Amino acid sequence: MILDGRITVNGRTAELGQRADARRDAIAVDGAPLPDEAGSVYIMLNKPRGYITTMDDDRGRRTVASLVRGAGARVYPVGRLDMDSEGLLLMTNDGDFALRVAHPSGMKEKVYHAEVRGDARAAADVLTRPMDIEGRSVTAARVETLCVTASGGLLAITIREGRNRQIRRMCREAGLYVVSLKRVAVGGVELGELPSGKWRRLTDEELRRIDSPGVKAE
C-alpha cells in the first residue's frame, strides 16, 4: 500500500521506513483518516475463489471489499490469499494488529486443506522437508494425509511462512498438482462452518489467541 502511494502522513505520500505517530500525525489510507483505536474492527471472511485480496482493482476484477461492506468500518486484509484460493481471511482496520499477525516473526501457523492430484502419500514426506523454491529457502511444513484417492488425495498442510503461492509451489516441487486450496485456520483461529462469501467478527477469545506469540493452530 505504501509503494502504491495509498498512504499519506500529514498530507504527504508516505515512504517505506518512515515513522509516524497516530496520536499526533494525520495518517490516511486512500484519503480516509485512520480510525480511532476505540473503533477497531476485527473480522474473518470466508473468501471464495475468484476474488482478489485487495480493496480495489484497476482491472475490474472482483475484490474482497465487495464482501465486507457491512463491517461498519473500512477494513483491510491481513496477509493474502491468491485469487484461486479460498478460505479464512482476517481483515481489520487496526494496522498494529495486522502487522503482528502477518509478519513472519509472529510465527503464526496457517493450516490449508489442499486437494491434489498425484502420489499424495509419497509427496507428504517431501513436503515435510525444507525446500528451496525459486532461490528462496522455505521451512518444512507439517503435513497430515486426510484421505487418498486413485488420482490424488486431500492433505492438511501447516506452514508458518506466507510467501506468494507458497503451498502451490511446494506441492509442485513434490510432484503434485493442486486442484483446490482452502485455508482453514490462522494462529489457532479456525474457519469452522462460516459459509463461503460471508464474514463474522472475531470473538474476544479468538483475538487473544491469535494475538499471542507463538500460538499453534489446532
N, C-alpha and C positions, 0 to 999 in steps of 0.2 A: 504493500500500500504506500509506503514511503517512496519507493522507487518510482511508483506510478504518479507521484505528485499529489496524492489524495489527502495528505496530512499537512495541516498548517499550524504554526505556533506564532501567536500574536500577529496573525495576518500574513505571515511569510511561509513559503513552502519549506517543510522540514527536510532535513538531510539525515542520512544514516549516521548514527553515533551522536547525534545532537541530544542534549539533555533538556528536560523541561519539567516543571512542577505544576501539576494541575491546580494547586491552591493559589498560585499567583500568575500563571501563564494561561492565555486563551488558546486552548488546543481544540482543533476542529477536524472532523473527518467528513470529506465531501461537502465542506461548508457548514456542517452541523456541529455545534459545540458538544464536547463530551458530556455525558450526563453526570449528575452528582452521584456520589457513592450510594446515597440512600435509594437511588433509582436503579441499582444494579439488577440485571435480569440474567438468569441462567436457565437455559433450556436444552433439551435433547430433541433432535429431529431424526426421524427415520427417513433418510434421504433415498428417494427412488433412483433407479438407473435413468440415465438420460438428462440429469440435471448437473450443472457445474457448480462447484463450491466457491462461488463468488457472489457479490451483491448486485453486480451489473455486468453486461457483456455487450461489447460493440458489434458483435457478430449476430446478435439476435437469438442466441441460444437460451434455453430455459435455465434459470438460476434458482438457488435455494431461497433467495429473497422473496420470491413469489409464494413460498410455502409458509413463511413465518410472519406474515403481515399483521396478524392479530396478537403478536407477542407483547405489545404495549411499549416497545422501545425498538430502536434500530440496532439489532444485534448482528454480530459478525461471526463467521465460522472460526472455531478453534482447531487449527490444522486443516487438513484437506482429505477429501475422498474424490478419486478421479471420476469422470463422467460415467464410466461404465460400471462403477462400483456402487453399492447401496449400503444402507445400514446406519449405525449410530454416528451422528454428527453433533458435537457440542457447539452451542452458539451462545454468545454473551455480549454485553456492552461494557464489560469490566476488562480493560486491557491488561491489568496486572495478573488477573486470574488466567487469562488466555495465555500469557507468556509463561506462567508457571507450569501450566498443563501441557502446552505444546513443545516447550523447549526440551531437547534431548537430555539435559542434565536432570530433568524431573524424573526420568526413568519410569514413565507411566506405561504400563503394559497395555497393549492393544490386541484384542482377540478377533480373528477373522474366520469365517467359515468359507472355505474355498471348494467349490465343485470343480473337479479336474478330470481331464482325460489323460490316460497313461497309466503307468505302473505306480499307483498311489502308495502302496505299501513299501516298495523299494525306495521311492523318492523321499519318503518321510525321513529316512536315515540321512540322506544328503542334506535335507533342509535343516537338520539339527546341528550341522557343522558350519563354522564361519565361512563366508563366501566373499569373493571379490567380484563385484558387479560394476562393469564399465569403469574399472580403475579405482573403485572405492570399496573399502572393506566394510562389510556389514556383519553384525554379531549374529551368533547362532539363534535360531528360532526354537521354540518348544512346539512340538507337533503331536497331535493326537489323531489317529485314524478313526473317524466316526463310522464310516462304512466303506466297503469295497464292492465295486460292481465289475461287470465284464469289460467295460470300457474305461473305467477310472475309479472314482470314489469321492468321498467327502472328507476333507481334512479340517481340523481346528488348528490354526496357526497363530501362535502368540509371539509378538515382537515387542521390543522396547524402542526401536527407532521408528522413523516415519518418512523415509526417503520416497521420492516420487515413484509411484507404481512399484514399490519395493516387493510386495508379495508376488505380483505377476512376474517380475524379473527373477526372483528367487525360484519360482516354480519352473520357469523356462530353463534356468540353469540345471534344474533337477530332472529335466526331460518331460515336464508336464505342461499341458495346455489348460489355462483357466477358463472354464465355461462361465462361471458366475462367482462373484466375490462379495461377501457381506460382512461388514464389521458389526460385531455383536456385543463388544464390551470395551471400555476405556477406563483404566485406572480403578478397576473394581466396580464400576457402574455399568449395569447391563441394559441392553435394549429391551429385553423382555418381549411382551406382546404388543408393543406400540405399532399400530398399523402403518404401512408404507405411506409416506407423504404427510404424516401427522406429527405433531410436536407436543411436548408437555414440559412443565417446569421441573427442574431438579428439586428433590426434597432436601431438607437441611442435612439429613444423614448422608445422602449421596454427595452433597457438596463437601462435607467433612472428609468423606472417604477419598474423593478424587483429589482434594487439595492437600492431602497428607503426603509426605515424602515417601517414595519407595513402595507405594501400595501395589499389591499384586491383584490382578483380575482373578476371579473365582472360576 
